[in-house]
Amino acid sequence: MHRLEPLEPGVMFWAERDSLEGIAAMGVRCGQLGLPGEMPLAPAAAETWRQDLDRAGFTLVTVFAAYAGESYADIPTVQRTVGFIPPATRAERERRTLEVSDFAARLGVPSIACHIGFVPEDRAHPDYAAVRDVVRRVADHAAFHGQTFALETGQEPARILLRFMDDVGRPNLRINFDPANMILYGTGDPIEALRTLAPRVASVHCKDGDWPPAGAAGALGSERPLGHGSVGMARFVSTLKDIGFTGPLNVERETEDQPARLHDIAAAIGLLRELVGRS
């Protein structure tokens, strides 16, 4: 694979939704691949992806696990359905994450990532120790493949995430930093959080959004096209440079309107190239 430039724009895209050919046609050479929870992960599928990536000259830096039954409709729904928090699906999702790690290893990808769900602030909460132990086992499995295991930011303040990672105690446990998620969940200023979490950041999403509406208990904020929300992308890129981050800038845009989504991704790539050049 080719050598990537520092802060080279890439795309977070989804198997079974996006085509590799279409993403590469946007002029990017790298990105992150999301695997829907229902997608079979047979070795033959990994081999097909590996061949397609080689032909396209496209570098995957992360494979993301998603899980069947997750919903991001609002904060209470996220708390009930996302990641390793729901006890009823915890064991199944742990197995799925190990399969994602194996799938990524067949592709030669050095990192896996996911949302683990809302980490309880109270260490005495029964879900805290249970999720901690799942994360330890996943991190150990990823380490066998020489991978990092990155936790997505946003569903808890930076200090809680750092404390949880310290309790897990695995050197390959890292962070995929998403600045918009800090805003969408109302968990803290993304630039302050980035500086706090900087030593643990392995990868980033470039996504934008606005804060939850005042007085709307349980509501999430609204995702926006990059540069049209409250993150402040120029400041975000500048801060990444300040902390010494040199990895890809992976554009993420999630909306059900696929043509609008692809349009917004293409515009975001152009914005990032402009910001990297001048920041």
Backbone bond lengths (Angstrom), bond angles and torsions (degrees), N, CA, C in turn:
res aa  C-N    CA-C-N  psi(-1)  N-CA   C-N-CA  omega(-1)  CA-C   N-CA-C  phi
1 M - - - 1.457 - - 1.535 110.32 -
2 H 1.320 114.41 156.43 1.450 118.99 -177.50 1.526 111.64 -75.76
3 R 1.290 115.36 161.97 1.463 121.57 176.83 1.522 108.80 -81.64
4 L 1.331 116.95 128.80 1.453 120.61 -179.63 1.520 110.75 -85.01
5 E 1.324 115.42 146.82 1.454 120.93 175.35 1.528 110.01 -78.11
6 P 1.337 118.69 152.81 1.464 119.78 174.50 1.530 110.88 -58.01
7 L 1.345 115.60 134.54 1.466 122.40 178.56 1.532 112.06 56.84
8 E 1.314 115.99 36.57 1.465 120.18 177.74 1.523 109.66 -72.95
9 P 1.331 118.74 131.23 1.460 120.17 178.69 1.531 111.59 -64.01
10 G 1.317 114.90 139.57 1.455 122.62 174.64 1.522 108.85 -139.34
11 V 1.330 116.55 -172.24 1.460 121.17 -176.49 1.522 109.92 -136.44
12 M 1.328 115.67 135.27 1.460 122.30 166.23 1.524 106.78 -85.57
13 F 1.355 116.87 114.46 1.458 119.97 -176.93 1.521 109.75 -131.94
14 W 1.347 115.33 169.27 1.460 120.51 -169.70 1.516 111.99 -121.60
15 A 1.322 115.85 129.59 1.460 120.69 170.19 1.526 108.21 -60.74
16 E 1.296 116.37 145.08 1.460 124.96 -179.69 1.531 113.26 71.56
17 R 1.327 117.61 -0.82 1.467 120.46 172.30 1.517 111.18 -120.66
18 D 1.328 116.02 -43.32 1.462 121.99 -177.24 1.527 109.74 -111.23
19 S 1.310 116.31 151.14 1.457 120.25 172.65 1.521 109.40 -98.54
20 L 1.312 115.99 140.49 1.463 119.97 176.97 1.523 109.99 -59.08
21 E 1.312 116.04 -40.07 1.465 120.30 179.23 1.519 111.43 -59.52
22 G 1.336 116.52 -43.10 1.453 119.98 -179.95 1.515 113.10 -67.28
23 I 1.332 116.51 -37.99 1.467 119.72 178.29 1.524 110.35 -67.93
24 A 1.328 117.06 -45.54 1.467 120.13 179.81 1.522 111.35 -63.30
25 A 1.342 117.14 -30.13 1.467 120.28 179.58 1.521 112.60 -66.16
26 M 1.335 117.49 -14.58 1.466 120.75 175.97 1.525 111.69 -77.15
27 G 1.339 116.25 -2.79 1.449 119.79 177.29 1.510 114.26 90.91
28 V 1.342 117.11 16.65 1.470 120.41 177.66 1.528 109.74 -103.73
29 R 1.335 115.29 153.86 1.472 121.12 -177.09 1.522 112.37 -117.34
30 C 1.344 117.14 5.06 1.459 119.37 -174.71 1.519 109.91 -155.11
31 G 1.327 114.87 166.56 1.449 118.54 177.36 1.508 112.51 171.39
32 Q 1.325 113.98 -168.28 1.456 123.09 -179.83 1.524 108.27 -123.59
33 L 1.320 116.90 138.53 1.456 122.53 -177.45 1.517 110.11 -107.85
34 G 1.327 116.57 123.95 1.451 121.71 174.65 1.510 111.12 -95.57
35 L 1.334 116.72 136.22 1.458 122.53 -179.82 1.524 108.94 -109.97
36 P 1.332 118.58 113.35 1.466 120.12 176.19 1.521 111.46 -57.48
37 G 1.320 115.57 150.26 1.454 119.79 -175.16 1.509 114.61 -63.38
38 E 1.338 117.33 -25.14 1.458 120.58 -178.12 1.526 112.65 -90.04
39 M 1.318 118.83 -5.10 1.459 121.62 -174.04 1.527 111.26 -74.50
40 P 1.338 118.55 125.73 1.469 120.10 175.19 1.528 110.71 -63.83
41 L 1.331 115.32 142.43 1.463 120.59 -176.64 1.528 111.06 -117.59
42 A 1.309 116.38 46.05 1.463 120.97 179.33 1.525 110.47 -66.50
43 P 1.334 118.07 150.66 1.471 120.73 177.50 1.521 113.02 -53.62
44 A 1.333 117.69 -34.23 1.463 119.75 -179.77 1.526 111.42 -64.07
45 A 1.340 116.47 -35.72 1.466 119.63 177.72 1.524 110.89 -66.37
46 A 1.327 116.61 -41.18 1.458 120.19 177.33 1.523 111.08 -62.43
47 E 1.339 116.68 -39.90 1.459 119.82 -179.73 1.528 110.88 -65.20
48 T 1.325 116.84 -39.10 1.470 119.97 176.88 1.520 110.81 -62.49
49 W 1.328 116.15 -44.83 1.471 119.60 177.57 1.532 110.88 -61.87
50 R 1.327 116.36 -42.30 1.471 118.75 -178.61 1.523 110.97 -60.98
51 Q 1.312 116.54 -44.12 1.458 119.84 179.44 1.526 111.55 -64.19
52 D 1.334 116.18 -42.44 1.463 119.63 179.98 1.531 111.31 -64.52
53 L 1.317 117.26 -40.83 1.470 121.01 178.17 1.525 110.86 -63.54
54 D 1.330 116.30 -42.26 1.464 120.10 179.05 1.526 110.80 -62.45
55 R 1.332 116.46 -44.79 1.469 119.60 -179.97 1.525 111.93 -63.03
56 A 1.318 115.82 -37.11 1.466 120.12 -178.23 1.522 112.54 -81.25
57 G 1.331 117.69 -11.68 1.465 119.88 -174.76 1.518 111.47 63.20
58 F 1.340 115.68 37.66 1.465 121.62 -173.09 1.519 109.20 -108.94
59 T 1.336 116.79 132.06 1.458 122.52 -178.17 1.514 110.76 -102.25
60 L 1.324 116.88 121.31 1.459 121.24 171.37 1.524 108.68 -89.84
61 V 1.327 116.19 129.90 1.467 119.89 178.48 1.521 111.73 -102.02
62 T 1.338 117.39 -19.86 1.467 121.69 -179.15 1.517 109.17 -151.33
63 V 1.336 115.64 144.63 1.459 121.08 166.18 1.530 107.65 -113.68
64 F 1.327 116.06 125.34 1.464 122.37 -177.74 1.519 110.94 -98.11
65 A 1.324 115.30 137.45 1.456 121.61 173.14 1.518 109.64 -97.03
66 A 1.331 115.86 130.03 1.459 122.06 166.06 1.522 106.88 -116.55
67 Y 1.328 117.11 166.66 1.454 120.21 -171.51 1.524 110.94 -131.55
68 A 1.326 115.80 141.00 1.461 121.12 176.32 1.527 109.56 -58.98
69 G 1.325 116.05 135.79 1.461 120.71 177.01 1.515 114.84 93.80
70 E 1.323 118.67 -3.16 1.466 120.21 178.13 1.528 110.48 -76.66
71 S 1.324 115.71 146.84 1.467 121.61 175.18 1.517 108.85 -143.94
72 Y 1.343 114.90 137.74 1.460 121.66 179.41 1.525 110.44 -113.64
73 A 1.343 116.62 36.73 1.468 121.02 -176.30 1.524 112.13 -65.65
74 D 1.320 117.52 -42.14 1.458 122.78 178.68 1.524 107.09 -160.97
75 I 1.314 116.89 174.95 1.463 120.02 -174.01 1.535 112.54 -62.96
76 P 1.346 120.55 -46.04 1.472 118.02 177.55 1.533 113.20 -59.30
77 T 1.335 117.09 -36.28 1.466 119.96 178.41 1.519 111.02 -68.03
78 V 1.320 117.11 -40.49 1.462 120.64 175.50 1.527 110.10 -59.68
79 Q 1.321 116.39 -43.80 1.462 120.09 -179.77 1.524 111.70 -61.28
80 R 1.327 117.41 -34.36 1.468 121.43 -177.56 1.516 113.66 -82.21
81 T 1.338 117.37 -26.71 1.472 118.42 -165.43 1.520 116.23 -121.65
82 V 1.316 119.23 -15.75 1.465 120.50 -167.31 1.526 112.40 -97.52
83 G 1.313 114.68 139.29 1.452 122.01 168.66 1.520 114.46 70.07
84 F 1.337 116.34 -144.56 1.455 122.92 -174.18 1.523 113.22 -92.96
85 I 1.331 117.71 0.32 1.455 119.74 -176.68 1.527 112.88 -69.49
86 P 1.346 120.37 -46.26 1.477 118.67 -177.93 1.530 111.56 -63.28
87 P 1.323 118.99 117.94 1.479 120.35 -175.75 1.518 113.52 -60.37
88 A 1.326 117.70 -34.21 1.464 120.61 -173.71 1.521 112.90 -66.16
89 T 1.321 117.02 -27.51 1.472 120.39 -177.58 1.523 112.47 -111.05
90 R 1.313 117.63 4.23 1.472 120.54 -171.44 1.520 112.09 -61.65
91 A 1.309 117.93 -49.60 1.469 120.40 -177.45 1.524 111.18 -64.65
92 E 1.325 116.46 -41.84 1.466 120.18 179.02 1.525 110.99 -62.24
93 R 1.310 116.59 -41.95 1.471 120.03 -179.10 1.519 111.94 -72.19
94 E 1.316 117.55 -31.12 1.464 118.91 173.07 1.525 109.81 -62.40
95 R 1.341 116.93 -46.04 1.466 119.61 178.32 1.526 111.21 -60.14
96 R 1.317 115.64 -41.75 1.469 119.37 179.68 1.525 110.98 -62.09
97 T 1.311 117.31 -39.98 1.463 120.18 -178.96 1.518 111.48 -66.66
98 L 1.323 116.64 -37.06 1.470 119.43 175.16 1.531 110.24 -64.13
99 E 1.331 117.00 -38.17 1.458 120.24 176.66 1.532 111.20 -64.68
100 V 1.325 116.45 -37.91 1.466 120.36 177.12 1.526 110.01 -63.79
101 S 1.319 116.99 -40.71 1.462 120.64 176.50 1.523 110.71 -60.49
102 D 1.332 117.30 -43.49 1.464 120.80 178.75 1.526 110.57 -64.50
103 F 1.325 116.34 -41.49 1.466 121.63 178.45 1.530 109.93 -60.97
104 A 1.340 116.53 -46.87 1.466 120.53 179.42 1.525 111.09 -62.22
105 A 1.336 116.88 -37.21 1.462 120.30 179.03 1.519 110.95 -62.90
106 R 1.316 117.71 -37.95 1.467 120.49 178.49 1.523 111.48 -65.39
107 L 1.328 116.03 -25.82 1.464 120.64 177.66 1.526 112.36 -89.56
108 G 1.330 116.96 -8.46 1.457 120.66 -177.06 1.515 113.44 75.62
109 V 1.348 117.05 25.98 1.468 121.42 -178.01 1.524 109.06 -89.09
110 P 1.340 118.58 132.86 1.456 120.83 -170.33 1.521 116.28 -86.49
111 S 1.342 117.87 2.14 1.464 118.59 -176.16 1.513 110.54 -151.06
112 I 1.339 116.14 142.83 1.457 122.12 167.52 1.518 107.97 -118.03
113 A 1.338 116.49 162.84 1.460 120.02 -177.61 1.514 109.54 -156.76
114 C 1.339 115.79 162.28 1.460 121.36 174.91 1.520 109.16 -167.94
115 H 1.334 115.17 169.91 1.460 122.19 163.38 1.523 107.42 -86.31
116 I 1.324 118.23 123.81 1.464 119.41 177.28 1.521 111.45 -90.27
117 G 1.343 118.20 -7.33 1.452 121.81 -178.15 1.517 111.42 97.50
118 F 1.321 115.98 178.84 1.463 121.53 -178.52 1.521 110.54 -68.74
119 V 1.314 117.28 114.60 1.462 121.40 176.31 1.527 108.11 -78.17
120 P 1.346 119.42 122.95 1.463 119.73 179.05 1.528 111.34 -59.71
121 E 1.313 116.01 139.76 1.463 119.24 177.69 1.529 110.87 -70.73
122 D 1.335 116.68 -31.32 1.461 122.88 -179.31 1.526 109.72 -81.36
123 R 1.326 116.79 113.58 1.462 120.25 179.70 1.527 112.59 -62.90
124 A 1.347 117.43 -21.21 1.464 120.83 -179.71 1.529 112.30 -81.84
125 H 1.307 117.85 -8.07 1.461 120.81 178.87 1.532 108.30 -64.91
126 P 1.321 118.54 135.85 1.475 119.50 -176.43 1.524 114.03 -60.25
127 D 1.331 118.20 -29.44 1.461 120.16 178.84 1.526 111.93 -70.23
128 Y 1.333 117.09 -25.30 1.467 119.54 -176.28 1.526 110.84 -62.55
129 A 1.319 117.09 -54.54 1.462 120.57 -177.90 1.523 111.06 -66.52
130 A 1.330 116.92 -36.94 1.461 119.67 -178.77 1.525 111.10 -64.70
131 V 1.325 117.05 -45.15 1.462 120.43 179.70 1.524 110.50 -70.14
132 R 1.317 117.17 -38.57 1.477 120.22 175.85 1.521 110.83 -55.02
133 D 1.328 116.33 -44.38 1.462 119.68 -177.39 1.526 111.61 -70.21
134 V 1.334 117.83 -35.96 1.466 120.17 174.44 1.520 109.93 -60.95
135 V 1.320 116.63 -46.34 1.467 120.50 -178.71 1.522 110.72 -62.90
136 R 1.319 117.37 -37.59 1.468 119.91 176.21 1.532 111.12 -60.20
137 R 1.323 115.54 -45.40 1.468 118.72 -177.69 1.529 111.30 -67.30
138 V 1.325 116.80 -41.04 1.463 119.43 177.70 1.525 110.47 -64.23
139 A 1.335 117.02 -43.39 1.465 120.22 179.05 1.525 110.98 -61.17
140 D 1.324 116.96 -40.36 1.468 120.18 179.23 1.530 110.75 -65.36
141 H 1.324 116.86 -40.39 1.468 120.42 177.91 1.519 110.29 -64.43
142 A 1.345 116.55 -43.80 1.463 120.15 178.05 1.524 110.98 -62.57
143 A 1.326 117.10 -39.25 1.463 120.48 -179.97 1.526 111.08 -62.03
144 F 1.332 117.79 -33.89 1.461 121.21 176.36 1.530 111.15 -57.99
145 H 1.336 116.26 -33.34 1.465 121.57 178.04 1.536 112.44 -90.87
146 G 1.336 117.31 4.37 1.459 120.11 -177.41 1.520 112.73 72.82
147 Q 1.342 116.64 26.98 1.463 121.74 -176.78 1.523 111.57 -105.46
148 T 1.324 115.10 154.38 1.451 120.63 163.73 1.529 108.39 -90.27
149 F 1.322 115.31 155.81 1.463 122.63 175.07 1.520 106.51 -118.58
150 A 1.332 115.89 112.35 1.466 120.60 -173.31 1.523 111.04 -104.32
151 L 1.315 115.87 133.62 1.455 122.73 176.61 1.525 108.63 -96.12
152 E 1.318 115.93 133.36 1.461 121.01 178.87 1.523 109.78 -76.26
153 T 1.325 116.40 139.64 1.461 121.29 -178.98 1.518 111.95 -84.25
154 G 1.340 114.82 164.39 1.450 120.71 166.29 1.499 115.61 126.13
155 Q 1.328 118.05 -33.61 1.457 119.64 -172.64 1.527 113.56 -87.80
156 E 1.313 116.64 -0.44 1.459 121.55 171.64 1.524 107.73 -151.76
157 P 1.343 118.06 156.26 1.465 120.57 177.68 1.523 111.62 -60.14
158 A 1.314 116.00 157.66 1.461 121.43 -176.17 1.524 112.04 -57.25
159 R 1.321 117.79 -40.40 1.466 120.35 -176.80 1.528 111.36 -65.44
160 I 1.342 117.11 -35.42 1.465 120.51 178.74 1.522 110.27 -69.78
161 L 1.321 115.89 -41.23 1.469 119.59 178.32 1.524 110.97 -62.74
162 L 1.331 116.72 -43.60 1.466 119.86 179.37 1.520 111.61 -62.66
163 R 1.330 117.20 -43.17 1.465 120.39 179.57 1.519 110.76 -62.92
164 F 1.328 116.27 -41.51 1.464 119.89 178.14 1.520 110.63 -62.27
165 M 1.319 117.95 -44.09 1.460 120.93 179.71 1.519 110.98 -62.97
166 D 1.321 116.99 -38.78 1.461 119.83 176.39 1.530 110.60 -62.50
167 D 1.345 116.91 -38.64 1.459 120.23 179.14 1.527 111.36 -68.69
168 V 1.320 117.62 -34.79 1.466 120.55 176.58 1.526 109.67 -64.04
169 G 1.328 115.82 -45.55 1.461 119.99 172.38 1.511 115.40 69.25
170 R 1.326 116.90 42.82 1.463 120.84 177.53 1.525 109.12 -121.15
171 P 1.351 118.01 126.51 1.469 120.01 -174.16 1.523 113.47 -66.66
172 N 1.327 118.81 -22.27 1.463 119.88 -179.93 1.525 112.63 -93.25
173 L 1.338 117.64 7.47 1.463 121.11 175.68 1.526 108.69 -83.32
174 R 1.327 115.92 119.53 1.461 120.67 -174.88 1.522 110.85 -130.88
175 I 1.325 116.33 -169.34 1.468 122.46 -175.35 1.518 110.18 -126.40
176 N 1.325 114.65 135.04 1.467 120.77 164.04 1.525 105.59 -99.65
177 F 1.327 116.26 108.41 1.474 120.16 -171.62 1.519 110.62 -88.10
178 D 1.326 115.30 120.85 1.458 122.64 177.29 1.521 108.04 -116.39
179 P 1.337 118.47 106.31 1.468 119.75 -175.08 1.517 112.85 -65.72
180 A 1.330 117.48 -34.77 1.465 119.41 -177.82 1.522 111.45 -66.21
181 N 1.333 117.24 -34.56 1.461 118.70 -178.53 1.519 112.19 -61.70
182 M 1.331 117.26 -34.68 1.466 119.28 177.20 1.527 110.16 -59.65
183 I 1.318 116.28 -36.21 1.462 121.85 179.84 1.523 110.77 -78.23
184 L 1.333 117.43 -46.83 1.466 120.89 -176.24 1.522 111.57 -59.95
185 Y 1.336 117.35 -36.96 1.461 121.38 179.35 1.530 112.79 -91.83
186 G 1.328 116.89 -5.08 1.459 120.58 179.15 1.509 113.89 66.93
187 T 1.350 116.94 35.03 1.471 120.37 -173.41 1.532 114.57 -102.03
188 G 1.311 117.83 1.76 1.458 117.59 175.62 1.514 113.33 146.60
189 D 1.324 115.40 159.91 1.459 120.99 177.38 1.526 109.37 -62.98
190 P 1.333 117.85 125.83 1.469 119.07 -174.22 1.520 114.44 -65.51
191 I 1.314 117.84 -31.37 1.462 119.22 -178.91 1.529 110.26 -72.10
192 E 1.326 116.80 -42.82 1.464 119.77 175.36 1.526 110.46 -61.46
193 A 1.333 116.21 -42.58 1.475 119.81 179.46 1.520 111.16 -63.25
194 L 1.331 117.28 -40.57 1.466 120.37 178.96 1.525 110.66 -60.98
195 R 1.311 117.28 -42.68 1.475 119.41 179.16 1.533 110.86 -65.70
196 T 1.326 117.04 -37.73 1.462 120.74 178.69 1.525 111.70 -65.59
197 L 1.319 116.36 -40.89 1.460 121.77 -173.68 1.528 113.75 -93.11
198 A 1.314 116.73 -1.62 1.470 122.04 -170.50 1.525 115.12 -46.19
199 P 1.338 120.16 -44.92 1.471 118.36 -177.12 1.526 114.19 -65.29
200 R 1.327 117.50 -17.84 1.459 120.94 -177.20 1.536 112.90 -102.21
201 V 1.322 118.11 -3.21 1.465 120.48 -173.10 1.521 110.18 -78.41
202 A 1.348 115.49 120.26 1.458 120.98 177.88 1.516 111.90 -102.09
203 S 1.334 116.91 -27.42 1.460 121.33 -176.95 1.519 108.78 -155.95
204 V 1.326 115.93 165.20 1.466 120.00 -178.21 1.519 110.70 -137.68
205 H 1.321 114.27 153.52 1.451 122.63 164.05 1.522 108.51 -104.58
206 C 1.303 115.73 143.44 1.453 121.20 170.41 1.529 106.51 -106.85
207 K 1.311 114.58 100.40 1.464 122.70 -175.82 1.516 107.14 -141.32
208 D 1.316 116.72 152.94 1.466 120.98 -175.32 1.516 109.74 -128.78
209 G 1.311 115.98 158.81 1.454 120.06 179.60 1.508 111.77 -175.06
210 D 1.322 115.25 172.12 1.460 122.77 178.29 1.522 109.87 -115.18
211 W 1.333 115.85 157.53 1.457 123.04 -176.33 1.526 111.06 -65.78
212 P 1.319 117.64 156.39 1.471 120.10 174.13 1.520 110.69 -58.20
213 P 1.326 117.78 147.63 1.466 120.04 178.94 1.519 111.18 -63.55
214 A 1.316 115.53 140.84 1.471 121.00 -178.97 1.524 110.20 -60.23
215 G 1.318 115.47 133.59 1.458 120.74 175.37 1.510 115.18 80.53
216 A 1.326 118.40 -1.46 1.463 121.08 -179.50 1.523 108.83 -95.16
217 A 1.319 117.01 85.61 1.461 121.52 -175.31 1.521 110.91 -59.60
218 G 1.330 115.81 130.43 1.449 121.17 176.75 1.511 115.37 83.49
219 A 1.332 117.29 -3.44 1.465 119.87 -178.25 1.516 110.55 -82.16
220 L 1.310 115.52 143.95 1.454 121.69 169.90 1.523 109.63 -85.23
221 G 1.332 115.73 157.53 1.450 119.58 169.60 1.519 110.59 -70.49
222 S 1.323 115.56 -178.15 1.461 121.11 -176.02 1.515 110.40 -110.29
223 E 1.339 116.34 128.01 1.457 119.71 174.68 1.523 109.87 -69.89
224 R 1.331 116.22 144.08 1.454 122.32 -179.37 1.529 109.55 -129.66
225 P 1.334 117.45 158.91 1.465 119.20 171.34 1.527 110.01 -58.20
226 L 1.316 116.47 148.38 1.458 120.90 -176.30 1.530 110.66 -56.84
227 G 1.329 115.47 130.75 1.452 121.10 -178.50 1.510 114.43 91.47
228 H 1.340 117.34 -5.18 1.464 121.48 -177.73 1.521 112.48 -113.68
229 G 1.323 117.77 6.95 1.448 121.82 -179.58 1.516 111.95 -114.51
230 S 1.324 115.52 -157.53 1.465 121.85 -171.25 1.517 114.61 -99.66
231 V 1.346 118.44 2.09 1.460 119.84 -178.13 1.523 111.61 -65.72
232 G 1.332 116.53 -45.45 1.463 120.43 -171.78 1.518 108.98 82.65
233 M 1.333 116.60 77.95 1.454 120.24 -170.23 1.528 112.97 -67.06
234 A 1.319 117.71 -32.72 1.468 118.75 177.85 1.528 109.99 -62.84
235 R 1.332 116.09 -42.00 1.463 120.03 179.25 1.528 110.32 -69.21
236 F 1.332 117.14 -36.09 1.461 120.50 178.79 1.526 110.91 -63.38
237 V 1.326 117.47 -48.54 1.467 120.75 179.68 1.518 110.68 -63.64
238 S 1.321 116.82 -41.07 1.466 120.16 178.69 1.526 111.16 -62.50
239 T 1.337 116.92 -39.82 1.466 120.47 179.33 1.521 111.11 -67.96
240 L 1.331 117.04 -38.12 1.465 119.30 175.22 1.521 110.61 -57.42
241 K 1.310 116.64 -42.53 1.472 119.54 176.76 1.522 110.64 -63.71
242 D 1.343 116.75 -41.36 1.467 120.53 -178.14 1.526 111.66 -61.17
243 I 1.335 117.23 -37.77 1.475 119.66 -176.86 1.525 112.09 -86.60
244 G 1.334 116.96 -0.65 1.455 120.52 176.56 1.512 114.59 84.91
245 F 1.326 118.25 16.67 1.451 120.74 177.92 1.526 109.57 -74.98
246 T 1.328 117.28 133.94 1.464 120.90 -177.44 1.526 113.26 -128.31
247 G 1.334 117.39 4.67 1.453 120.53 -177.06 1.513 112.95 -75.38
248 P 1.330 116.85 -179.86 1.459 120.76 -179.89 1.527 112.67 -66.02
249 L 1.329 114.78 152.63 1.458 122.95 174.31 1.531 106.86 -99.99
250 N 1.319 116.79 98.31 1.457 121.56 -171.70 1.525 111.14 -89.74
251 V 1.314 116.09 108.17 1.459 120.88 178.97 1.526 108.98 -67.45
252 E 1.340 116.00 129.46 1.462 120.73 171.20 1.518 108.97 -123.10
253 R 1.309 115.77 130.96 1.467 121.71 176.05 1.510 107.85 -140.16
254 E 1.334 116.66 118.72 1.455 120.79 -177.67 1.521 109.49 -117.86
255 T 1.308 115.88 109.69 1.453 123.62 172.94 1.518 107.63 -151.21
256 E 1.330 116.58 149.93 1.464 120.18 -177.84 1.519 112.45 -70.87
257 D 1.323 117.27 -21.06 1.468 122.01 179.78 1.523 108.40 -80.16
258 Q 1.338 116.79 96.12 1.460 120.70 -172.92 1.531 113.22 -62.97
259 P 1.342 120.38 -45.59 1.478 118.22 177.60 1.526 112.40 -58.91
260 A 1.349 117.03 -41.55 1.464 119.73 178.70 1.523 110.51 -66.06
261 R 1.332 116.02 -38.75 1.472 120.21 178.97 1.523 111.09 -59.71
262 L 1.334 116.80 -48.59 1.456 120.29 -178.62 1.523 111.02 -65.99
263 H 1.322 116.86 -36.48 1.470 120.11 175.59 1.523 110.36 -61.68
264 D 1.338 116.51 -44.82 1.465 120.85 -178.89 1.526 111.36 -65.86
265 I 1.336 117.19 -37.18 1.471 120.29 178.05 1.529 109.86 -63.32
266 A 1.321 116.69 -45.82 1.462 120.00 -179.59 1.525 110.81 -61.49
267 A 1.330 116.70 -42.15 1.467 119.73 178.38 1.527 110.95 -65.11
268 A 1.334 116.53 -37.70 1.471 120.59 179.69 1.520 111.56 -64.65
269 I 1.325 116.78 -38.64 1.471 119.99 177.84 1.523 109.80 -59.89
270 G 1.325 116.81 -45.00 1.457 120.37 177.98 1.514 112.17 -62.00
271 L 1.338 117.10 -41.73 1.470 120.65 178.86 1.527 110.78 -62.33
272 L 1.313 117.26 -44.28 1.465 120.12 -178.62 1.521 111.69 -64.30
273 R 1.322 116.95 -39.34 1.460 118.92 177.54 1.517 110.59 -61.46
274 E 1.317 115.67 -39.52 1.462 119.18 178.37 1.524 110.75 -66.60
275 L 1.327 117.62 -43.82 1.466 120.75 -177.64 1.524 112.39 -67.99
276 V 1.320 116.73 -40.38 1.474 119.68 178.94 1.520 110.07 -64.24
277 G 1.313 115.85 -36.65 1.461 119.09 -178.75 1.501 114.21 -69.45
278 R 1.337 116.44 -27.67 1.460 117.49 -174.99 1.522 113.95 -110.59
279 S 1.359 117.70 -12.10 1.472 118.41 -174.73 1.522 111.26 -80.77
